[in-house]
Amino acid sequence: SVNPLPGLTVSGAYTYLEANNVLFGFDAGTLAPFAPNATFSPTTGLIPDAATIAAHPNSQLLLVASQGTPKHSGSLNVDYVVPVGESNVLFHVDWTRTSNYVISSPELGRTNIRNGVVTVLPSYNAGVSSNRVNARLAFREIPLMGSASGEFSLWVKNLFDHVDRGFAFPVGITSVAVPTPPRVMGADFRIRF
C-alpha cells in the first residue's frame, strides 16, 4: 500500500499457490485403491502407463484437484479522497483477477481400464476464473441535522460487463458452466447518528 499523493492510496496484493492434484485408482476386482502411474493433459486426458495397465487390467483411474485454489490471484485498489468543505468525495476502483481453479466437482480426469483396454473419458472440469473491475463514487460526511452526517454513493460491480465461468459442474461426460452476474449498478444513502 502506498500514498503517492495527498488523498491517493494505491494498494495491491498477489498470491501464488501451488496445490497438488491427487491421482488414484480403484481395482474393479478387489475394490482396493492403488497408486497408478499416468500422465494428464486437458487434450489427451488421463493416460496410464503400460505397468499400470498390466497390474490393474480392470480398474478406474481418477485425477482430482484441490478446490478453491487458483495458482495466481491478485487485486489492485485505488482510492482518491478530495475534500469539499466539511465533506469529501471518494473515488474508488478495484480490480481482482484469478487464474483457473476448481469450485465444484474436483474431478479433472477419469480413465477406465477393462480387460486391458484403456478408455479415456473427457475431462469433467476445466475450472473457472475471475476478472472483475468495480467502481464507487461516494459523497461522504454530508452535514445533516445535529451531529448526524450522510453518505451518498453510486457504485458499479463488474464495470466492463466481463462474463466469467462462475460455477462449473459435471453433467455426463462434459461440464456445464454457469456465468457470473453481468454489470450491476446501484446507489446507497447512509445516515450516521
C-alpha positions as CSV (number, residue, x, y, z in Angstrom):
1,S,0.0,0.0,0.0
2,V,1.4,3.4,-1.0
3,N,0.2,7.1,-0.7
4,P,2.0,8.7,-3.7
5,L,-0.1,11.9,-3.4
6,P,-2.2,13.5,-0.6
7,G,-5.6,11.8,-0.6
8,L,-4.4,9.0,-3.0
9,T,-4.0,5.4,-1.8
10,V,-2.9,2.6,-4.1
11,S,-2.8,-0.9,-2.7
12,G,-2.4,-4.3,-4.2
13,A,-1.9,-8.0,-3.4
14,Y,-0.6,-11.1,-5.2
15,T,-0.8,-14.7,-4.2
16,Y,0.9,-17.7,-5.8
17,L,-0.4,-21.1,-4.6
18,E,0.9,-24.5,-5.6
19,A,-1.8,-27.1,-4.9
20,N,-1.2,-30.7,-5.7
21,N,-3.7,-32.8,-7.7
22,V,-4.3,-36.3,-6.5
23,L,-4.1,-39.4,-8.8
24,F,-5.5,-42.7,-7.6
25,G,-7.1,-45.8,-8.9
26,F,-9.6,-48.5,-7.9
27,D,-9.2,-52.1,-8.9
28,A,-12.6,-53.4,-10.1
29,G,-12.0,-56.9,-8.8
30,T,-10.9,-56.2,-5.3
31,L,-12.2,-52.6,-4.9
32,A,-8.9,-51.8,-3.4
33,P,-7.3,-48.4,-4.1
34,F,-3.9,-48.2,-5.7
35,A,-1.4,-45.6,-6.8
36,P,-1.2,-45.6,-10.6
37,N,1.4,-44.1,-12.9
38,A,-0.3,-41.9,-15.5
39,T,0.1,-38.6,-17.4
40,F,-2.6,-36.0,-17.8
41,S,-3.3,-33.1,-20.1
42,P,-6.6,-31.4,-20.9
43,T,-6.3,-32.5,-24.6
44,T,-5.2,-36.1,-24.1
45,G,-6.9,-36.8,-20.8
46,L,-5.6,-39.3,-18.2
47,I,-3.3,-41.8,-19.8
48,P,-1.9,-44.8,-17.7
49,D,1.5,-46.3,-18.4
50,A,1.9,-49.9,-19.5
51,A,2.9,-51.2,-16.0
52,T,-0.4,-49.8,-14.5
53,I,-2.5,-51.4,-17.3
54,A,-0.7,-54.8,-16.8
55,A,-1.0,-54.7,-13.0
56,H,-4.7,-53.5,-12.9
57,P,-6.4,-54.6,-16.2
58,N,-9.8,-53.9,-14.8
59,S,-9.8,-50.6,-12.9
60,Q,-10.6,-47.0,-12.9
61,L,-8.2,-44.1,-12.6
62,L,-9.2,-40.6,-11.2
63,L,-7.4,-37.3,-11.1
64,V,-8.9,-34.8,-8.6
65,A,-7.9,-31.2,-7.9
66,S,-7.8,-29.2,-4.7
67,Q,-10.9,-27.0,-4.7
68,G,-10.8,-23.2,-4.5
69,T,-7.1,-23.0,-5.1
70,P,-6.2,-20.7,-8.0
71,K,-2.5,-20.8,-8.8
72,H,-2.4,-17.0,-9.3
73,S,-4.6,-14.4,-7.8
74,G,-4.3,-10.7,-7.3
75,S,-6.0,-7.4,-6.6
76,L,-5.4,-3.7,-7.1
77,N,-7.3,-0.9,-5.3
78,V,-7.1,2.8,-5.9
79,D,-8.8,5.3,-3.6
80,Y,-8.7,9.1,-4.0
81,V,-10.3,11.4,-1.5
82,V,-11.0,15.0,-2.3
83,P,-12.0,17.4,0.5
84,V,-15.1,19.5,-0.3
85,G,-15.8,21.9,2.6
86,E,-16.7,19.8,5.7
87,S,-17.4,16.8,3.4
88,N,-15.3,14.8,1.0
89,V,-15.7,12.8,-2.2
90,L,-14.2,9.3,-2.6
91,F,-13.3,7.8,-5.9
92,H,-12.7,4.1,-5.6
93,V,-11.7,1.5,-8.2
94,D,-10.7,-2.1,-7.5
95,W,-9.6,-4.9,-9.8
96,T,-9.4,-8.6,-8.9
97,R,-8.2,-11.5,-11.0
98,T,-7.6,-15.2,-10.6
99,S,-6.3,-18.0,-12.8
100,N,-8.4,-21.1,-13.2
101,Y,-9.5,-23.0,-10.2
102,V,-12.0,-25.7,-9.3
103,I,-15.0,-24.9,-7.2
104,S,-17.5,-27.7,-7.9
105,S,-16.7,-31.3,-8.8
106,P,-12.9,-31.8,-8.2
107,E,-12.6,-34.4,-10.9
108,L,-10.2,-33.4,-13.7
109,G,-9.9,-36.7,-15.5
110,R,-11.2,-40.3,-15.4
111,T,-10.0,-43.3,-17.3
112,N,-11.5,-46.8,-17.4
113,I,-9.4,-49.9,-18.0
114,R,-11.5,-53.0,-19.0
115,N,-9.7,-56.2,-19.9
116,G,-6.5,-54.2,-20.5
117,V,-8.3,-51.8,-22.9
118,V,-7.9,-48.1,-21.9
119,T,-10.9,-45.8,-22.4
120,V,-10.0,-42.2,-21.7
121,L,-13.1,-40.2,-20.7
122,P,-13.2,-36.4,-21.3
123,S,-12.3,-34.1,-18.5
124,Y,-15.2,-33.0,-16.4
125,N,-13.9,-29.7,-15.1
126,A,-11.9,-27.0,-16.9
127,G,-12.2,-24.8,-13.8
128,V,-13.4,-21.2,-13.5
129,S,-11.5,-17.9,-13.2
130,S,-12.4,-14.3,-12.3
131,N,-11.6,-10.9,-13.8
132,R,-13.6,-8.1,-12.2
133,V,-13.4,-4.3,-12.0
134,N,-15.7,-2.5,-9.6
135,A,-16.0,1.3,-9.1
136,R,-17.6,3.6,-6.5
137,L,-18.2,7.3,-6.2
138,A,-19.2,8.5,-2.7
139,F,-20.1,11.9,-1.3
140,R,-19.2,11.5,2.4
141,E,-19.6,13.3,5.7
142,I,-22.5,15.4,4.4
143,P,-23.7,17.5,7.3
144,L,-27.3,16.8,8.4
145,M,-29.3,17.9,11.4
146,G,-27.4,17.9,14.7
147,S,-24.4,15.6,14.8
148,A,-25.8,13.4,12.0
149,S,-24.0,13.0,8.7
150,G,-24.9,11.4,5.5
151,E,-23.2,9.5,2.7
152,F,-24.5,9.1,-0.9
153,S,-22.7,6.7,-3.2
154,L,-23.1,5.4,-6.7
155,W,-21.4,2.1,-7.5
156,V,-20.9,-0.4,-10.3
157,K,-20.0,-4.1,-9.9
158,N,-18.4,-5.7,-13.0
159,L,-17.8,-2.3,-14.6
160,F,-16.8,-3.7,-18.0
161,D,-19.5,-6.3,-18.1
162,H,-17.0,-9.1,-18.3
163,V,-18.5,-12.6,-18.3
164,D,-16.6,-15.4,-16.5
165,R,-17.5,-19.0,-15.9
166,G,-18.7,-18.6,-12.3
167,F,-19.6,-22.2,-11.5
168,A,-18.9,-25.5,-13.3
169,F,-20.4,-28.9,-12.6
170,P,-20.2,-32.3,-14.3
171,V,-23.1,-33.5,-16.5
172,G,-22.5,-36.8,-18.1
173,I,-19.1,-36.7,-19.8
174,T,-18.9,-32.9,-20.0
175,S,-19.2,-29.9,-17.7
176,V,-21.7,-27.1,-17.7
177,A,-20.7,-23.6,-16.7
178,V,-23.0,-21.0,-15.2
179,P,-21.8,-17.5,-16.0
180,T,-21.1,-14.9,-13.3
181,P,-23.5,-11.9,-13.0
182,P,-23.4,-9.2,-15.6
183,R,-22.8,-5.5,-14.7
184,V,-24.8,-4.3,-11.7
185,M,-25.3,-0.6,-10.8
186,G,-26.8,0.9,-7.7
187,A,-26.9,3.8,-5.3
188,D,-26.8,4.0,-1.5
189,F,-27.7,6.7,1.1
190,R,-26.5,6.2,4.6
191,I,-27.1,8.3,7.7
192,R,-24.8,8.2,10.7
193,F,-26.0,9.5,14.1
